[in-house]
Amino acid sequence: MEFLYEYGLFVAKAVTLVVAFVVIVSTIVGAASKQKQGKGQLEITSLSEQLKDITHYARQVLLDKNAQKQLAKEQKKEEKQKKKNKEPQDKKSRLFVLDFKGSMDANEVEHLREEITALLCIAQSEDEVLVRLESGGGVVHGYGLAASQLQRIKEKGLKLTIAVDKVAASGGYMMACVADKLIASQFAYIGSIGVLAQLPNFNKLLKKNDIEFEQHTAGEYKRTLTVFGENNDEGREKFKEEIEEIHTLFKDFVHSQRPDMDIEKVATGEYWPGVKAKDLGLVDALSTSDDYILSHHPEREIFSVKYSVKKNVAEKLGLSVASVAERVLMKSWNKARHWF
């Protein structure tokens, strides 16, 4: 009996602590949610300085003192020679690096448009933009807008390079093909120039349970297929026709950006690793974004451009409450198991 009493007391304490924690956090979240949403801000970071720091640190670790002194002397000589050969007003061209990691709904395009707008305000004709792209595709209208944002860079007269380290498929490739130069790593997934649409139908389940479903539309093809109603062959044919039209638009867009590629050969919905994609003309060269950036250092000034939105207290707590509560419960459960 004493064992059961102690066990029950422990469980009661654990539950009390968890409930108290949830109540306190909920109160804080409720109060903080009244705050205004955090405003976005543009962050520009010098990747050139980061590369210099990495190089300096590596040399300190790997070179002995004599080698370091010799290297310092050589660098001073090079700097003096550069000052003699170069006029003071000469400036390095810049490489601006953007990152786009797209989701299904392509909501990241809102940040991309802010980054591109900022770049177009400050970039010069000799500058270049590198977009590190990663996306398996998603909604048509979202990725269509994202591709249009990238076209703004080219229309401004700036060179646009896109690097795919992992994947640029479907809508991701719609964006990638806009590049003046498109590079990919050897095993990145490239392609998937196709259109997919799918939906479940619960009509038979509703009928089985004597549940009626009504849907009213104005316009012959306002709704071709439905989730709850009974679909017919006419609706299916119209739905397929709409998909084919989107596919044709997709193919025409890709072909307009890469006219030398055999579009009918690659627009099958398939995707290929970077090595094969290069043979098919889907990409221009095999390389990683890291190698491309290093190839421009130190001849160019390299900057990372990122638009981010700071989360307010409510948003931060909202994201963390679930994980914290889960950890507390798991710890309590693990302790309780030791009583058995």
C-alpha positions as CSV (number, residue, x, y, z in Angstrom):
1,M,0.0,0.0,0.0
2,E,2.8,2.4,0.8
3,F,4.2,1.8,-2.7
4,L,0.9,2.7,-4.3
5,Y,0.6,5.8,-2.1
6,E,4.0,7.1,-3.1
7,Y,3.4,6.3,-6.8
8,G,0.0,8.1,-6.7
9,L,1.6,11.1,-5.0
10,F,4.3,11.3,-7.7
11,V,1.8,11.1,-10.5
12,A,-0.4,13.8,-8.9
13,K,2.6,16.1,-8.6
14,A,3.7,15.5,-12.2
15,V,0.1,16.2,-13.5
16,T,-0.1,19.3,-11.4
17,L,3.2,20.7,-12.7
18,V,2.2,20.0,-16.4
19,V,-1.2,21.7,-15.9
20,A,0.3,24.7,-14.2
21,F,2.8,25.0,-16.9
22,V,0.2,24.9,-19.7
23,V,-2.0,27.5,-17.9
24,I,0.9,29.9,-17.4
25,V,2.1,29.6,-21.0
26,S,-1.5,29.9,-22.4
27,T,-1.9,33.2,-20.4
28,I,1.3,34.6,-21.7
29,V,0.5,33.6,-25.3
30,G,-3.0,35.1,-25.0
31,A,-1.5,38.4,-23.8
32,A,1.3,38.5,-26.3
33,S,-1.0,37.7,-29.2
34,K,-2.4,41.2,-28.9
35,Q,0.9,42.5,-30.1
36,K,1.3,43.5,-33.7
37,Q,3.0,41.0,-36.0
38,G,6.8,41.5,-36.4
39,K,7.9,43.6,-39.3
40,G,10.2,42.2,-42.0
41,Q,13.7,43.5,-42.5
42,L,16.4,43.1,-45.1
43,E,19.6,41.4,-44.0
44,I,22.8,41.9,-46.1
45,T,25.8,39.9,-45.0
46,S,29.3,40.0,-46.5
47,L,30.2,36.5,-47.6
48,S,33.6,37.8,-48.7
49,E,34.4,38.7,-45.1
50,Q,33.3,35.3,-43.9
51,L,35.6,33.6,-46.5
52,K,38.5,35.8,-45.4
53,D,37.9,34.9,-41.8
54,I,37.8,31.2,-42.6
55,T,41.0,31.5,-44.6
56,H,42.8,33.4,-41.9
57,Y,41.7,30.9,-39.2
58,A,42.8,27.9,-41.3
59,R,46.2,29.5,-41.9
60,Q,46.7,30.2,-38.3
61,V,46.0,26.5,-37.4
62,L,47.9,24.9,-40.3
63,L,50.9,27.1,-40.8
64,D,53.8,27.5,-38.5
65,K,55.0,31.0,-37.4
66,N,57.7,31.3,-40.1
67,A,55.3,30.4,-42.8
68,Q,52.7,32.9,-41.5
69,K,55.3,35.7,-41.5
70,Q,56.4,34.8,-45.0
71,L,52.8,34.8,-46.1
72,A,52.1,38.1,-44.5
73,K,55.1,39.7,-46.3
74,E,53.9,38.3,-49.6
75,Q,50.4,39.7,-49.0
76,K,51.7,43.2,-48.2
77,K,53.7,43.1,-51.4
78,E,50.7,42.1,-53.4
79,E,48.6,44.9,-51.8
80,K,51.2,47.5,-52.7
81,Q,51.4,46.2,-56.2
82,K,47.6,46.4,-56.6
83,K,47.6,50.0,-55.3
84,K,50.2,51.0,-57.9
85,N,48.4,49.2,-60.8
86,K,44.9,50.2,-59.9
87,E,43.3,53.6,-59.9
88,P,41.6,54.5,-56.6
89,Q,38.1,54.8,-58.1
90,D,38.1,51.2,-59.4
91,K,35.6,49.0,-57.6
92,K,35.0,45.3,-57.6
93,S,31.8,44.0,-59.2
94,R,29.5,42.3,-56.8
95,L,27.9,38.9,-56.6
96,F,24.6,38.9,-54.7
97,V,23.5,35.5,-53.3
98,L,19.8,34.7,-52.6
99,D,18.3,31.6,-51.2
100,F,14.9,30.1,-52.2
101,K,13.7,26.9,-50.5
102,G,10.2,26.5,-51.9
103,S,7.3,24.7,-50.3
104,M,4.1,23.4,-52.0
105,D,2.2,26.7,-51.8
106,A,5.3,28.7,-52.7
107,N,4.6,31.3,-49.9
108,E,8.4,32.0,-49.9
109,V,7.8,34.1,-53.0
110,E,6.8,37.0,-50.7
111,H,10.3,37.2,-49.3
112,L,11.8,36.6,-52.7
113,R,10.0,39.6,-54.2
114,E,11.3,41.9,-51.4
115,E,14.9,40.7,-51.9
116,I,14.8,41.2,-55.6
117,T,13.2,44.7,-55.3
118,A,16.0,45.7,-52.9
119,L,18.7,44.3,-55.3
120,L,17.2,46.2,-58.3
121,C,17.5,49.4,-56.3
122,I,21.3,49.0,-55.7
123,A,22.8,46.7,-58.3
124,Q,24.9,47.9,-61.2
125,S,25.1,46.4,-64.7
126,E,28.4,44.6,-63.9
127,D,26.9,42.9,-60.9
128,E,25.5,39.3,-60.9
129,V,22.8,37.5,-58.9
130,L,23.1,33.9,-57.8
131,V,20.0,32.2,-56.6
132,R,20.5,29.0,-54.6
133,L,17.3,27.2,-55.4
134,E,15.7,24.1,-53.8
135,S,12.2,23.1,-54.6
136,G,10.2,20.1,-55.6
137,G,7.4,22.2,-57.0
138,G,3.9,23.1,-56.0
139,V,0.9,25.2,-57.0
140,V,1.0,26.6,-60.5
141,H,0.1,30.2,-59.7
142,G,2.7,30.4,-56.9
143,Y,5.6,29.2,-58.9
144,G,4.5,31.1,-61.9
145,L,4.8,34.3,-59.8
146,A,8.2,33.1,-58.5
147,A,9.5,32.6,-62.0
148,S,8.2,36.1,-62.9
149,Q,10.1,37.6,-60.0
150,L,13.3,36.1,-61.3
151,Q,12.6,37.5,-64.8
152,R,12.7,41.0,-63.2
153,I,16.5,40.5,-62.6
154,K,17.1,39.7,-66.3
155,E,14.9,42.6,-67.5
156,K,17.1,44.9,-65.4
157,G,20.1,43.7,-67.4
158,L,21.8,41.8,-64.6
159,K,23.2,38.3,-65.1
160,L,21.2,35.7,-63.3
161,T,22.8,32.4,-62.3
162,I,20.8,29.7,-60.6
163,A,22.4,26.8,-58.6
164,V,20.6,23.7,-57.7
165,D,22.3,21.6,-55.1
166,K,19.5,19.2,-54.3
167,V,16.3,19.5,-56.4
168,A,14.6,21.7,-58.9
169,A,11.5,19.8,-60.1
170,S,8.2,20.9,-61.6
171,G,7.6,24.4,-60.4
172,G,11.1,24.5,-59.1
173,Y,12.4,23.9,-62.6
174,M,10.0,26.5,-64.0
175,M,12.0,29.0,-61.8
176,A,15.4,27.5,-62.6
177,C,15.0,27.6,-66.4
178,V,14.8,31.4,-66.2
179,A,18.6,31.6,-65.5
180,D,21.2,32.9,-67.9
181,K,23.3,30.1,-66.5
182,L,21.9,27.1,-64.7
183,I,24.2,24.9,-62.7
184,A,23.4,21.7,-60.7
185,S,25.3,19.2,-58.6
186,Q,25.8,15.8,-60.1
187,F,23.0,14.0,-58.2
188,A,20.5,16.9,-57.9
189,Y,17.0,16.0,-59.2
190,I,16.2,18.1,-62.2
191,G,13.1,18.2,-64.4
192,S,9.6,16.9,-63.8
193,I,8.1,19.1,-66.5
194,G,4.5,18.0,-66.0
195,V,1.3,18.7,-64.2
196,L,-0.4,16.7,-61.5
197,A,-3.9,17.0,-60.0
198,Q,-5.6,14.5,-57.8
199,L,-8.5,14.4,-55.3
200,P,-10.4,11.8,-53.4
201,N,-14.1,11.1,-53.9
202,F,-16.4,10.1,-51.0
203,N,-19.6,9.9,-52.9
204,K,-20.0,6.1,-52.5
205,L,-19.3,6.4,-48.7
206,L,-22.0,9.1,-48.4
207,K,-24.5,7.0,-50.3
208,K,-23.8,3.9,-48.2
209,N,-24.6,6.0,-45.0
210,D,-27.7,7.6,-46.6
211,I,-26.1,11.1,-46.6
212,E,-27.1,13.4,-49.3
213,F,-24.8,16.0,-50.9
214,E,-25.9,19.0,-52.9
215,Q,-23.8,21.4,-55.0
216,H,-25.2,24.3,-57.1
217,T,-23.2,26.1,-59.7
218,A,-23.7,28.7,-62.4
219,G,-21.7,28.0,-65.5
220,E,-21.4,24.7,-67.3
221,Y,-17.8,24.0,-66.2
222,K,-17.7,25.9,-62.9
223,R,-17.0,22.6,-61.2
224,T,-15.8,19.7,-63.2
225,L,-14.9,17.2,-60.5
226,T,-16.1,17.2,-56.9
227,V,-15.0,15.5,-53.7
228,F,-18.4,14.6,-52.4
229,G,-20.7,14.6,-55.4
230,E,-20.9,11.9,-58.2
231,N,-18.4,12.6,-61.0
232,N,-19.1,11.8,-64.6
233,D,-17.0,11.2,-67.7
234,E,-17.8,14.6,-69.1
235,G,-16.4,16.3,-66.0
236,R,-13.3,14.1,-66.1
237,E,-12.6,14.9,-69.7
238,K,-12.9,18.6,-69.1
239,F,-10.6,18.3,-66.0
240,K,-8.0,16.5,-68.1
241,E,-8.3,19.1,-70.8
242,E,-7.5,21.8,-68.3
243,I,-4.5,19.9,-67.1
244,E,-3.2,19.5,-70.6
245,E,-3.6,23.3,-71.2
246,I,-1.5,24.0,-68.2
247,H,1.1,21.5,-69.3
248,T,1.3,23.2,-72.7
249,L,1.8,26.6,-71.1
250,F,4.5,25.0,-68.9
251,K,6.3,23.5,-71.9
252,D,6.0,26.8,-73.9
253,F,7.5,28.7,-71.0
254,V,10.5,26.4,-70.6
255,H,11.1,26.3,-74.3
256,S,11.1,30.1,-74.4
257,Q,13.8,30.2,-71.8
258,R,15.9,27.3,-73.2
259,P,15.1,27.2,-76.9
260,D,18.0,24.8,-77.8
261,M,16.5,22.0,-75.7
262,D,14.3,19.3,-77.1
263,I,11.3,20.2,-75.1
264,E,9.1,17.2,-76.2
265,K,11.8,14.8,-75.1
266,V,12.1,16.3,-71.6
267,A,8.5,17.4,-70.9
268,T,7.3,14.0,-69.9
269,G,7.0,14.5,-66.2
270,E,10.3,12.6,-65.6
271,Y,13.2,13.9,-63.6
272,W,16.9,13.1,-63.9
273,P,20.1,13.5,-61.8
274,G,22.3,16.4,-62.7
275,V,24.7,14.4,-64.9
276,K,21.9,13.2,-67.1
277,A,20.1,16.6,-67.0
278,K,23.2,18.2,-68.5
279,D,23.2,15.7,-71.4
280,L,19.6,16.5,-72.0
281,G,20.2,20.3,-72.0
282,L,18.2,20.9,-68.8
283,V,21.3,22.5,-67.1
284,D,24.4,24.2,-68.4
285,A,27.1,22.9,-66.1
286,L,27.8,20.6,-63.2
287,S,28.8,22.4,-60.1
288,T,27.7,23.2,-56.5
289,S,26.8,26.6,-55.3
290,D,29.7,26.6,-52.9
291,D,32.2,26.0,-55.8
292,Y,30.6,28.8,-57.8
293,I,30.9,31.3,-55.0
294,L,34.5,30.3,-54.3
295,S,35.3,30.8,-58.0
296,H,34.4,34.5,-57.7
297,H,36.4,35.1,-54.5
298,P,38.3,37.3,-54.0
299,E,37.9,39.0,-57.4
300,R,34.3,40.0,-56.5
301,E,32.6,41.4,-53.4
302,I,30.1,38.7,-52.4
303,F,27.0,39.4,-50.4
304,S,24.1,37.3,-49.1
305,V,20.7,39.1,-49.3
306,K,17.8,37.8,-47.1
307,Y,14.5,39.2,-46.2
308,S,13.2,37.9,-42.9
309,V,10.2,38.6,-40.6
310,K,10.9,38.7,-36.9
311,K,8.3,36.7,-34.9
312,N,6.6,38.4,-32.0
313,V,6.4,36.8,-28.5
314,A,3.1,35.1,-29.2
315,E,4.4,33.4,-32.4
316,K,7.6,32.3,-30.8
317,L,5.8,30.8,-27.8
318,G,3.1,29.3,-30.0
319,L,5.7,27.4,-31.9
320,S,7.5,26.2,-28.8
321,V,4.7,25.4,-26.4
322,A,3.8,22.1,-28.1
323,S,7.4,20.8,-28.1
324,V,8.1,21.9,-24.5
325,A,4.9,20.3,-23.2
326,E,5.7,17.1,-25.0
327,R,9.2,17.0,-23.5
328,V,7.7,17.6,-20.0
329,L,5.2,14.8,-20.4
330,M,7.7,12.4,-21.8
331,K,10.1,13.1,-18.8
332,S,7.2,12.5,-16.4
333,W,6.3,9.3,-18.2
334,N,9.9,8.0,-18.2
335,K,10.1,8.6,-14.4
336,A,6.8,6.9,-13.8
337,R,8.0,3.8,-15.7
338,H,10.8,3.3,-13.2
339,W,8.1,2.6,-10.5
340,F,6.9,-0.5,-12.2
